[in-house]
């Protein structure tokens, strides 16, 4: 089942990229964290620094309105203090996602070769695997009933600048899916991203 979902996500993106006006490669930094609420708990996780990378594509909807997407490998997670047998240790969790963002972008011309843009849209993520480190030990994150969920869904907002083939952007993702299979506790992703992309076929 896991392999089939990954194949469907990848196939959907590559069908889109064939008809794209421009396509390229994107990479950047994630400042990832989670929000935890419910269950009478009071936890303030800390952010981790990770990365995202993968192919992207851009489609012209109208003169200034574009649709962009991608197939990104993105590492998310958090770190926080936890108690282990009367001692306190910092635990770091990192989850590797295969992710497809779906953004509408509006572009404003700055010069003949550069544009400023704002964008927004949903994203769909699928957790491939993950690890938790703390107290001198490392363990695999388990997925399934009563554990972590693999599917993540949310919305993203961003802005950036295009300089010919180079695209720089800032983006914020707000997860809407409860990542744990628990009725009393909610945990959701939140990620701030700094990205650079090189687009083939872009006007220079």
Helices and strands as residue ranges (DSSP letters): H 2-18, E 22-38, E 48-60, E 65-84, E 87-111, E 114-134, E 137-140, E 151-163, E 166-175, E 185-200
